[in-house]
């Protein structure tokens, strides 16, 4: 996706920050992911920046970690 930003819009991503937090499944997660209310989940919020420290992407997601783990490799 970052390649698309750069080639189509001329916006290179030079860095990103992420915040991870343990959360419980809320009404939205129950409906969209079909999980039990209150199920432990991992919330990840990422902000990607271009030159001049301008934010160009905000991504929010929740992950089920009972059978999987969060892995992130940035280069």
C-alpha positions, 0 to 999 in steps of 0.5 A: 500500500505504501508503494501505491501512495508513493507511485500514485500520489508522490507521497513517500512514507518515511516512518510510522508509529504504533500503539498496542493495547489490550482491549475487550471485544466491544459491540462492533467487534462482536457484530463484525468478527462474530466473537463473544462480548468481552473477549480479550483482543489486541488493539493496534493504532498506526500513524504513518508519516511523510517528510515534514512529520506530516501524518498521511495514514491512520490505521486502527485494527483489532486482532484476536490473539487466541490462535495468532500473534501480532508480528510487525516487520518494517523496513 
